[in-house]
Amino acid sequence: MDAITPPDIQAQMSQALVPQPKPVTHDVTIVTTKKLAQAKVMGVPPEEFGVERGARNIRDCNYCFHEVVTKTEGQLIAEGFDEAQIRALGDYTGNTEIEQLARDSVGENYGTQSGGVNSAARLVKITEHYVRMDYEGNGRPCLYQVITGGDQGELLKKDGKDCITPFDAIPFATTTPVPITHRFFGRSIADLVMPAQREKTALKRGALDNLYLHNNPRVEVAEANAGPNTLDDLLVSRPGGVVRTKTAGGLNWQVVPDITGSVYPMMQYIDAELETRTGLSKQMQGVDANALQNQSATAVAQVFSASQMRVKLIARIMAEGVRDIFSLLHGTIRKHGQQQQTVRLRNTWVPVDPRQWKTRNDMTIAVGLGSGGKAQQFAQIMALANFQKELLLGGKSNLVDDQALYNTGAALVKVMGYKNPDKFLNDPSAKDPQTGQPLHPPVPPPPDPDLIKVQADTQIKQAELQQREKEIVANAQIAQQADERKAQIEAVQAEADMATEQQKLQGEMALAQQKFELERELKLMEFQLKKQMHDEEMQMRREQHEQQMQAGVFKVAAGAEAHDQRMEQMKNAPKPKGGK
């Protein structure tokens, strides 16, 4: 059966047989230009910045301005400002600013020519105003940036439009070392020390004047002792000079009292006051022999810590301004970020897209104070490394891994003064950008001879322990059997003792029963005897009572008879005469 070739395959085969022309190649060079935005932080001199009088902070103020005096005519025109307006502005020389003239120690602002051959390089002053106003007339004031030029405040135009731009926040961050409550402007260190410095200057000037007069005292000369050359000789003061007088001893040198003995303690008191106000003591400036004499290390450390308290306070206050700076940078980058970029973060290239950042209103400040010098940091890191070593030896490898050991080593290398720890240590988190595999996978350590020896000793000790356990078990069995025999003997002896005790108890019980019976019979006999005696005594008492009753009856009868006889006698007796 013949094979059938499809038409498209036949067409390809026929084209393959036809010779094709050679392709024409060209060399092409492509140049791409990419502009990347960059956020900068620049310091603003105080004479170039202003704020409304009632402001307490930058964030809530209604108006502030910044005089930009560092840009030339050419730079402003290149930024898009109206060329005619910029050229019409006058030159900026800065000769009228008091603070700038005081800061100008090398004559930078003197000799500045107006105009000149290169007019594009002349400095021009423009002012950026940040004001909250109801520009659109809807009753809701918003923040706007208004740019004016020169001293007349002419509104500038940029790209054909007025320079009035809505703004989200005022792009300034301020701070002061010594804040004043409910005030925008605080106090500087100079404000704290200038009064004391003036007092110290006056005291030092007075001490020097006293020393000058003490070294060159005035002379008292009597007119009688002064010759024609005496005053001339006194006016020329030189060591070993000669003063000619008419009479020897005619000069009286006025002794000026030395008052420096009372000036020096006052100057020391002012120095102590300055240390209190600034927080800068002699211990912070270096080793002071007078300050460290006869003091322990703990006392010196306490004095050093106390002197650092004000410096730390100033640093923390200044850090508040740094927080505002980073908050503004975060908002600026987040607002104007255009695309994702790859940046190096913690020695790793990671993609960063500012458009996906969240709004950040809170920011934590960590002031880098109190960490000590390099020697103290080195000691602290070594203590941490020893702690990690103890954890590893204790079998707590889940608490310390390769990354933690690398971090400790990297910190130690940086303290030693080397900026790149990768020259000395391999980062376990580093990965190959192509394969994504770790560049430095963990390698099992080689067997340690000491460890092998320790393992062998451990096995020998384990065998000894097993043999000892067997001996202990055998001894325990023998002791158990002996205990069981002893327990049986003790049980038999206990049964015999119990039987003996039972017989003894039964005998004692029988004896007690007999004794009880005898005592009961004796008690009954005693009771009967006492009863018989009691009955006899009662019989005797009854008989005596009857006898006493009979004797009483006889006595009563005899008394009655005697009474009757006496009554009869009284009746039979003769009556007296005379009616008596």
C-alpha positions in Angstrom: 0.0 0.0 0.0 1.5 3.4 -1.1 1.9 6.2 1.5 0.1 9.4 0.8 1.9 12.7 1.6 -0.3 15.6 2.8 -0.3 18.7 0.6 1.2 21.0 3.3 4.1 18.7 3.9 4.7 18.5 0.1 4.7 22.3 0.0 7.3 22.5 2.8 9.4 20.0 1.0 9.3 21.9 -2.2 10.2 25.1 -0.4 13.1 23.4 1.3 14.5 22.5 -2.1 14.4 26.1 -3.3 17.6 28.1 -2.0 16.6 30.9 0.5 18.3 34.3 0.5 20.6 35.1 3.5 19.0 37.3 6.2 20.3 40.8 6.6 21.6 41.7 10.1 22.1 45.1 11.7 23.8 46.2 14.8 21.5 48.3 17.0 22.3 50.0 20.2 19.4 50.8 22.5 19.8 53.4 25.3 17.1 53.6 27.9 16.9 56.3 30.5 15.0 55.7 33.7 14.5 58.4 36.3 13.9 57.3 39.9 12.4 59.5 42.5 14.3 60.1 45.7 13.2 61.5 49.0 15.6 63.6 50.9 15.8 65.2 54.4 17.5 68.6 54.6 18.2 70.8 57.5 16.6 74.3 57.5 18.4 77.2 59.2 16.2 79.0 61.7 16.4 82.3 59.9 14.9 80.8 56.8 11.8 79.3 58.6 8.9 81.0 60.2 5.6 80.0 61.8 2.5 81.8 63.1 2.7 83.3 66.6 0.1 81.2 68.2 1.4 77.8 66.9 2.3 75.1 69.3 3.4 72.5 66.8 3.9 72.1 63.1 1.2 69.5 62.5 -1.7 71.7 63.7 -0.4 75.2 62.8 -2.3 77.3 60.2 0.6 79.0 58.6 4.4 78.5 58.2 6.9 79.4 55.5 10.3 78.5 54.3 12.6 80.8 52.4 14.5 78.8 49.8 17.8 80.7 49.2 20.0 77.8 47.9 18.7 77.6 44.3 20.0 79.5 41.3 18.1 81.1 38.5 18.9 78.3 36.1 17.7 75.6 38.6 14.4 77.3 39.1 13.8 77.7 35.4 14.7 74.1 34.8 12.1 73.1 37.5 9.4 74.7 35.4 9.0 78.2 37.0 8.1 81.1 34.7 11.4 82.3 33.1 10.3 86.0 33.0 9.3 86.0 36.7 12.5 84.3 37.8 14.7 86.7 35.8 12.9 89.7 37.2 13.7 88.7 40.8 16.6 90.3 42.5 19.8 88.7 43.7 20.0 87.1 47.1 23.1 88.1 49.1 22.1 87.3 52.7 23.9 90.4 54.1 20.8 91.5 55.9 20.2 88.4 58.1 21.7 88.8 61.6 21.9 85.1 62.3 23.5 84.3 58.9 26.1 87.1 59.4 26.9 85.7 62.9 27.3 82.2 61.4 29.4 83.6 58.5 32.9 83.2 60.0 34.9 83.2 56.7 33.2 85.9 54.8 31.1 83.7 52.5 28.4 86.3 51.9 30.7 89.2 51.3 31.6 90.3 47.8 28.6 88.8 46.1 28.0 90.6 42.9 24.5 91.3 41.5 24.1 89.8 38.0 27.4 89.4 36.3 28.4 87.5 33.2 26.8 84.2 34.3 23.3 85.3 35.4 22.0 81.7 35.5 24.3 81.0 38.5 23.0 83.8 40.7 21.0 82.9 43.8 17.4 83.8 43.9 15.1 83.7 46.9 11.7 82.1 46.7 9.4 81.5 49.6 7.2 78.4 50.1 4.1 79.2 52.2 2.1 76.5 53.8 -1.3 77.9 54.8 -4.7 76.5 55.7 -7.4 78.4 53.8 -10.8 78.0 52.1 -9.3 78.4 48.6 -12.2 76.7 46.8 -14.9 78.5 48.7 -16.7 75.4 49.9 -16.4 76.3 53.6 -13.8 73.6 54.3 -10.2 75.0 54.8 -7.5 72.8 53.5 -3.7 72.9 53.4 -2.1 74.5 50.4 1.4 75.3 49.3 1.9 78.8 47.8 5.2 79.8 46.3 6.2 83.4 46.0 9.4 85.1 44.8 11.5 87.9 46.1 10.8 90.3 48.9 7.6 91.6 47.3 5.8 88.3 47.6 4.9 87.9 43.9 2.9 84.7 43.2 5.0 82.6 40.9 3.8 80.4 38.1 5.0 76.9 37.2 4.2 75.2 33.9 1.8 78.0 33.2 -0.2 77.6 36.4 -0.2 79.5 39.7 1.9 77.8 42.3 -1.0 76.9 44.6 -0.9 73.2 45.3 -3.0 71.2 47.8 -0.8 69.4 50.4 -1.5 66.5 52.7 0.8 67.6 55.5 3.4 70.3 56.2 6.7 68.8 55.2 8.7 70.0 58.2 9.7 68.3 61.5 10.9 70.4 64.4 12.5 69.6 67.8 14.1 71.5 70.6 16.5 70.2 73.3 14.7 72.0 76.1 11.0 72.3 75.3 8.8 74.9 77.0 5.3 73.9 77.9 2.6 75.0 75.4 5.1 76.9 73.3 6.5 76.1 69.8 9.9 77.6 70.4 11.9 76.0 73.2 15.3 76.8 74.7 18.7 75.7 73.5 21.7 74.6 75.5 23.2 78.1 75.0 20.1 79.7 76.7 20.8 77.5 79.7 24.5 78.2 80.0 24.9 81.9 78.8 24.0 83.5 82.2 26.5 81.3 84.0 29.1 81.8 81.3 28.7 85.6 81.7 29.2 85.3 85.4 32.2 83.1 84.9 33.6 85.6 82.4 33.2 88.5 84.8 34.9 86.6 87.6 37.7 85.5 85.4 38.2 89.1 84.1 38.2 90.4 87.7 40.8 87.7 88.8 43.0 88.6 85.8 42.8 92.3 86.6 43.7 91.6 90.2 46.7 89.6 89.0 47.7 92.4 86.6 47.6 94.9 89.5 49.4 92.5 91.8 52.2 92.1 89.3 52.4 95.8 88.4 51.4 97.7 91.6 51.1 101.4 91.7 53.8 103.5 93.4 53.5 106.3 95.9 56.1 109.0 95.5 56.5 112.0 97.8 57.1 115.2 95.9 60.1 115.9 98.1 61.7 112.6 97.0 60.8 112.9 93.3 63.5 114.0 91.1 63.4 115.2 87.5 63.8 111.6 86.2 61.6 109.7 88.8 58.3 109.8 86.9 60.0 108.9 83.6 61.6 105.9 85.2 58.3 104.8 86.7 56.5 105.1 83.4 58.9 102.6 81.8 58.1 99.2 83.5 60.8 96.7 82.7 62.4 93.9 84.8 65.5 95.2 86.6 64.7 98.8 85.8 66.2 101.7 87.8 64.1 104.4 89.5 66.0 107.5 90.4 64.9 109.4 93.5 66.3 112.2 95.6 66.2 110.2 98.8 66.8 106.5 99.3 63.6 104.7 100.2 61.4 107.4 98.9 59.1 105.1 97.0 56.2 103.2 98.6 54.8 100.3 96.5 51.1 99.8 97.0 50.4 96.2 97.8 47.2 95.0 95.9 45.4 92.3 97.9 45.1 88.9 96.1 41.4 88.1 95.7 41.8 85.0 93.5 41.4 82.8 96.6 37.8 83.7 96.7 37.3 83.7 92.9 38.3 80.2 92.3 35.7 78.5 94.5 33.0 80.6 92.9 34.2 79.5 89.5 34.1 75.9 90.6 30.6 76.4 91.8 29.6 77.9 88.5 31.2 74.9 86.7 29.1 72.5 88.9 26.0 74.6 88.0 26.9 74.2 84.3 27.3 70.5 84.7 23.9 70.3 86.3 22.3 72.4 83.5 23.9 70.6 80.6 24.5 67.1 81.9 28.1 67.2 80.7 30.5 66.4 83.6 34.2 65.8 83.8 33.6 62.0 84.0 32.0 62.1 80.6 34.8 64.1 79.0 37.5 61.7 80.1 39.4 60.3 83.1 39.7 63.0 85.7 42.4 62.3 88.4 40.7 64.6 90.9 37.2 63.2 90.2 38.3 59.5 90.4 40.6 59.7 93.3 39.6 57.6 96.3 36.4 56.4 94.6 35.2 52.9 93.9 34.2 51.7 90.5 30.6 51.6 91.6 30.6 55.2 92.8 32.2 56.4 89.5 29.6 54.4 87.5 26.8 56.0 89.5 28.2 59.5 88.9 28.6 58.8 85.3 25.0 57.5 85.0 23.7 60.5 86.8 25.5 62.8 84.5 24.1 61.0 81.5 20.5 61.4 82.6 20.1 64.9 81.1 22.0 63.9 77.9 19.6 60.9 77.5 16.6 63.2 78.1 17.8 65.6 75.4 18.4 62.7 73.1 14.9 61.3 73.6 13.4 64.7 73.0 15.3 65.1 69.8 14.3 61.6 68.8 10.7 62.8 68.7 11.6 65.1 65.8 13.4 62.2 64.1 10.1 60.2 64.4 8.3 63.0 62.6 10.9 63.0 59.9 10.5 59.3 59.2 6.7 59.6 59.4 6.9 62.3 56.7 9.3 60.2 54.6 7.0 57.2 54.9 4.0 59.2 53.7 6.0 60.8 50.8 7.4 57.5 49.5 4.0 55.8 49.9 2.3 58.6 48.0 4.8 59.1 45.1 6.0 55.5 44.8 5.5 54.5 41.1 6.7 50.9 40.8 8.2 48.0 42.6 11.9 48.1 43.3 14.5 45.5 44.5 16.5 46.8 47.4 19.0 45.2 49.7 17.6 44.7 53.1 19.5 42.8 55.8 22.0 41.5 53.3 19.2 40.1 51.1 17.7 41.5 47.9 14.0 41.8 48.5 11.2 43.4 46.3 9.6 46.5 47.9 6.5 48.1 46.5 5.6 51.4 48.3 2.2 51.4 46.7 1.2 48.4 49.0 2.3 50.1 52.2 -0.3 50.8 54.9 -0.8 54.2 56.5 1.4 54.5 59.5 0.3 56.9 62.2 2.2 55.4 65.2 6.0 54.9 65.3 8.1 53.6 68.1 11.4 55.3 69.0 14.4 53.3 70.2 17.1 55.7 71.4 20.5 54.1 71.1 21.8 55.1 74.5 23.2 53.2 77.4 24.9 50.5 75.3 28.3 51.6 76.5 31.6 51.7 74.6 33.1 49.0 72.4 34.7 47.2 75.3 31.4 47.0 77.2 29.6 45.9 74.0 32.2 43.3 73.3 31.9 41.9 76.9 28.1 41.8 76.5 28.2 39.9 73.2 30.8 37.5 74.6 28.5 36.8 77.6 25.7 36.2 75.1 27.9 33.8 73.1 28.8 31.9 76.3 25.2 31.6 77.2 24.4 30.2 73.7 27.3 27.7 74.2 25.9 26.6 77.5 22.5 26.1 75.8 24.0 24.0 73.1 26.0 21.9 75.5 22.8 21.4 77.6 21.0 19.9 74.6 18.8 23.0 74.0 19.6 23.2 70.2 15.9 24.2 69.6 16.7 27.5 71.3 19.9 28.3 69.4 20.2 27.6 65.7 22.8 28.5 63.0 21.1 31.8 62.3 21.3 32.9 66.0 25.0 31.9 66.1 25.6 33.9 62.9 23.9 36.9 64.3 26.0 36.8 67.4 29.2 36.4 65.4 28.2 39.3 63.0 27.5 41.6 66.0 30.9 40.6 67.4 32.7 41.4 64.1 31.0 44.8 63.8 32.0 45.7 67.4 35.6 44.8 66.4 35.4 47.5 63.7 34.8 45.4 60.5 31.8 46.5 58.6 31.2 43.3 56.5 30.8 40.2 58.6 30.4 38.0 55.5 34.2 38.1 55.1 34.5 36.1 58.2 31.2 34.2 58.6 28.8 32.4 56.2 25.2 33.6 56.4 23.0 30.4 56.7 20.0 32.4 55.3 21.8 33.3 52.1 20.3 31.6 49.0 21.2 31.1 45.4 19.1 33.7 43.4 18.8 31.2 40.5 18.0 27.9 42.2 16.8 29.2 45.5 18.9 26.7 47.4 21.0 27.7 50.4 24.5 28.7 49.5 25.9 27.4 52.7 23.9 24.2 53.8 24.7 22.9 57.2 27.5 20.3 57.1 27.7 17.6 59.8 30.8 18.2 61.9 33.6 15.6 61.7 33.8 13.1 64.6 35.8 14.5 67.5 38.5 12.1 68.9 37.7 13.4 72.3 34.0 12.7 71.7 34.8 9.2 70.5 36.9 8.6 73.7 34.0 10.0 75.7 31.6 7.6 74.0 33.9 4.6 74.7 34.2 5.6 78.3 30.5 6.0 78.4 30.0 2.5 77.1 32.4 1.1 79.6 30.7 3.0 82.4 27.3 1.7 81.1 28.6 -1.9 81.2 29.9 -1.4 84.7 26.6 0.2 85.7 24.7 -2.8 84.3 27.0 -5.3 86.2 26.5 -3.3 89.3 22.8 -3.3 88.8 22.8 -7.1 88.5 24.8 -7.4 91.7 22.4 -5.0 93.4 19.5 -7.1 92.2 21.1 -10.4 93.4 21.9 -8.8 96.8 18.4 -7.5 97.0 17.0 -11.0 96.3 19.2 -12.6 99.0 18.3 -9.8 101.4 14.6 -10.4 100.5 14.9 -14.1 101.2 16.6 -13.5 104.5 14.0 -11.0 105.4 11.3 -13.5 104.6 12.9 -16.2 106.8 13.3 -13.7 109.6 9.7 -12.7 109.1 8.6 -16.3 109.4 10.6 -16.8 112.6 9.2 -13.6 114.0 5.7 -14.7 113.1 6.1 -18.1 114.9 7.6 -16.4 118.0 4.8 -13.9 117.9 2.2 -16.7 117.9 3.9 -18.4 120.8 4.1 -15.1 122.7 0.4 -14.5 121.9 -0.5 -18.0 123.3 1.5 -17.4 126.5 0.0 -14.0 126.9 -3.5 -15.5 126.4 -3.0 -18.2 129.1 -1.6 -15.6 131.4 -4.5 -13.4 130.7 -7.0 -16.3 131.4 -5.3 -17.1 134.7 -5.4 -13.5 135.7 -9.1 -13.3 134.8 -9.9 -16.4 136.9 -8.0 -15.0 139.9 -9.7 -11.7 139.5 -13.1 -13.5 139.4 -12.3 -15.4 142.6 -11.1 -12.2 144.2 -14.3 -10.5 143.2 -16.5 -13.2 144.6 -14.6 -13.1 147.9 -14.8 -9.4 148.1 -18.6 -9.5 147.3 -19.2 -12.0 150.1 -17.2 -9.9 152.5 -19.1 -6.8 151.6 -22.4 -8.7 152.1 -21.3 -9.9 155.6 -20.2 -6.4 156.5 -23.5 -5.0 155.3 -25.5 -7.5 157.4 -23.4 -6.8 160.4 -23.9 -3.1 160.1 -27.6 -3.6 159.5 -27.9 -5.7 162.7 -26.0 -3.1 164.7 -28.1 -0.3 163.3 -31.3 -2.2 164.2 -30.1 -2.8 167.8 -29.2 0.8 168.2 -32.6 1.9 166.9 -34.3 -0.5 169.3 -32.3 1.0 172.2 -33.1 4.5 171.2 -36.9 3.6 171.0 -36.8 2.2 174.5 -35.0 5.2 175.9 -37.5 7.5 174.2 -40.4 5.6 175.7 -38.8 5.9 179.1 -38.3 9.6 178.6 -41.9 10.0 177.5 -43.2 8.1 180.6 -41.1 10.2 182.9 -42.5 13.4 181.3 -46.1 12.2 181.8 -45.4 11.6 185.5 -43.8 15.0 185.9 -46.8 16.7 184.1 -49.3 14.9 186.4 -47.4 15.8 189.5 -47.3 19.5 188.4 -51.1 19.5 187.8 -51.8 18.0 191.2 -49.5 20.7 192.9 -51.4 23.4 191.0 -54.7 22.1 192.1 -53.6 22.0 195.7 -52.3 25.5 195.5 -55.6 26.7 194.0 -57.5 25.0 196.8 -55.3 26.7 199.4 -55.9 30.0 197.8 -59.7 29.5 198.0 -59.6 28.4 201.6 -57.4 31.2 202.8 -59.1 34.0 205.0 -59.9 37.3 203.4 -58.3 40.5 204.8 -60.3 43.2 206.6 -61.1 46.8 205.4 -62.3 45.6 202.1 -58.8 45.3 200.7 
